[in-house]
Amino acid sequence: MINIIRSFWFYFNGVISTLLIGLLVIFFSFFDKKNLFISKFVRIWANWVCKSSGINIEVFGRDKLPRNENFIFVSNHESILDIPIAISTLPCNIVFLAKKELFKIPFFSSILNSLGMIKVDRKNKEEAYRSVENALKLLNLKNTSILVYPEGTRSNPGQLLKFKKGSFILAIESGLSLVPITIRNTGLNLPARSTILNDKINIQVQIHKPIKTIKLDVESDKDELCFQTEKIISDFL
């Protein structure tokens, strides 16, 4: 019963915070072209959602990130908790590569577009590559880092699905450092196929050392970069 009450409180705050912050994001998107205010609103939303879950979050390795740089963040993905946790813990303006189905949800799609989120069609390779091109354009225009979940969907706790290559192509073509992130225990707190929060288990976010991509070549190095990133995340997981 306690977990059901906690879950109701979590979803209630999720809906209210998304409506209120979403309206502010849509309004400010018309003139806040550098995302100075919007990024703050998004961080408020993320902290609000995380606090409402009642789960303790420990963050390690944030000091590994050089200041005033943009990055390509690559993370495992076990739960819907991963998104607000990433936004609340990473000291950067973050946009996501989001599956195209999310852009079909009324009002929510307006928020995603206002935030500059990038639509991805996971079933169409040509469209997926176009998403990489759109992400490169965004990186050139704004002071923004991109977070990608290369598994493409949520996995079971403690497991990794096969990584897709788009994020590694993006990292190499952008010349930005790639930062692996391992998030532990979100899938134990709120599994992919559940709507009920489980007993509180501390969530750990490990930000690994950035990997330089400036001298890498897409054709010859993307597979090795993918393997290296997957191993780093897997070893900590």
N, C-alpha and C positions, 0 to 999 in steps of 0.2 A: 504493500500500500504506500509506503514512504517513497519508493521509486516512482510510482505512478504520479504522486503529488509533485515530486521533483521534475518529472517529465512534463507535466502540465505547466508548471512554472517556467520551465525552459522554453517550451514552444510558445507560450503566451508572450514572453519577453521577445522571442524571435520575431513574431508577427508584428508586435507593436513597434519594436526598434526598426524593423525593415520598412514599415509604413512611414514612420516619422522621419528617419534618416533618409529614406528613399526620396521623399518629397523634397527635402533640402538639397539632395544631390541633383535631382532633375532641375530644380530652380537655378542652382548656382552653375550648372553646366553651360548655361547660355552665355555667361561672361567670365567664368573662372577657367580660362583656357589653359592655364598652367597647373591646374588642380591644387592650388594652394589651400583652398578651403575644403574642397571635396575630399582630399586625402585625410584631413583631420576628421571630417564627418564619418568617413569609412572606418577609421580607427576607433572612434567612439562607438560605432555600431558593433565592431568586433569585440571590444572590451565588454560592452553591455551583454552581448550574447554569452561570452565566456564566463562572466561573473554569474549569470543566471543559471549556469550548469552546476555551479557549486564545486567544480573539480579544480584541484590544485594543479598548476602548470609550472614546470621547472624548465628553464631555458639555459642551454649551455652553448658556448662558442660564439656568442654575439660579438665578442671582442675580436674575432677573426676577420670581421668585415671592415675593410678600409672605408673611411668616411668619404662622402661626396662622390661615390661611384655607383653606377648601375650594374645589375647582375641578372643572369638567368638562373633562377632558383629551380631546382628539380627535387621533388619530394615524393615519398610514398604516400598512399592514400587509402585509409581504412574506414573513414567515417566522415559524415558531414561536419563534424567538429573541426576537421583539419583546416577548413577555410577560415573561419574566424580566428582560430589559433594562430595561423600563419600571419594574418594581417596584424594581429595584436602584438606579435613578438618580433617581426622583422622590421628593422629601422629604415624602411624605404617605402616609397610610393609603389604600390603593387597593382598590377593588372594580371588577369588570368586568361589562359586559353580555355574557353568554356564550350561545352558541347552545344550544338545548334538547337537541341530540343529545349534548352533553357530560354532561348530567345522567342519561343512561342507562347510563353506564359504572360498573360496580360499584366500590365504595370511593372512586373519584375523585369520584363524585356526592356522597358524604358530605362530602368535603373542601370541595367547592364550596358546599354548603349551610352548612357550619360557618363558612366565610369570608364568607357573606352575598352570594355572587355572584348576579346577577339573570338569570333564565332569559328568553331571547328566542326567539320563533318568527318567523323571518325571512320565512316564507311567509304569515303571517296578520297583516294590518294591525291587526285588533282586539286580538289578543294582544300585538302589538308595542307598541301604545299602552298596554296594561295594564302592560307592563314599565316604561314611562316612569313611570307612576303609582307602581309599587313602588319605583322608584329615588328618586322624590321623598320617599316615606315614609322610606326608609332615610337620606336626607340630613338629614331632620328629627330623626332619632333618634340618629344617631351622628356622631362627628367623622371624616367619611369623604369622600374625593374619588372620583369615578367616571371611569374610563378607557373610552372607546368607540372602536371601529374602524368608522367609518361606511361603509367600503366593503362590510362584511358578510362578506368572505372575503379570502384572501390574493391579492395581485396580483403581476404580474411585476416584476422589479427595475427601478426607475426609473419605474414607471408608476402611475397612480392610476385606480381604478374610480370610477364615479359614486357620490357620497356619498348615503346615505340620510338622511332628515331627523330621525329620532328623537332623536339627540344634541343637535340644535339646539333642538328643542322643549323638551327636558329642561333645557338651559342657560337658556333664557328663562324657563320656568316656575319654576325654582329660584331665579333671580336671581343665581346664582353666575357668576363670571367664567369664560369659556371660554378654554382654553389650547391652541392648536395645537402639535402636536409632529411634527417630521419625523425619521424614522429612516432613515439611508442605509446601504446595503450589507449589510443582513441577508439580503436575497434573493440576493445574490451568494455569501454564506457558506453558506447553507442554503436553497436555493430551495423553493418551495411543493410541488413535485412530486418532491422528492428526499429521500432519507434519509442522504445522505453529505455531510459537511462538505467544502467546497472549500478551496482554499488560503486562508490567513489574509489577510483584507482588513479594515483598520481600520473599525470601525463608528462612525458619528457620530450623536449624538442632539442635535438642536437644539430647545430649549425656547423657543418664541416668546413675545412679549409678551402677557399676558392681555388678552382682549377683554371689556369691561364689557357685561353684558346687563340690568342692573337696570331700565333705562328702555325696554327693547324689548318689542314686542308679538308674540305668536306668529304670528298670521295675516299681519300686514303685514311682519314682519322676518325670519322664519325662513329664507326663500329667500336673502335678501341675506347673512345671517350664514353660511349654508352656502357660498355663492359666495366670500365673503371668506376663510373658513377654508381652503377647497380651494385657493385661489390662493396663500395664504401657504405652505401645505405643498408645493404643486407647484413654486413658484419656487425653494425651497431644494433640492428633490429633483432 
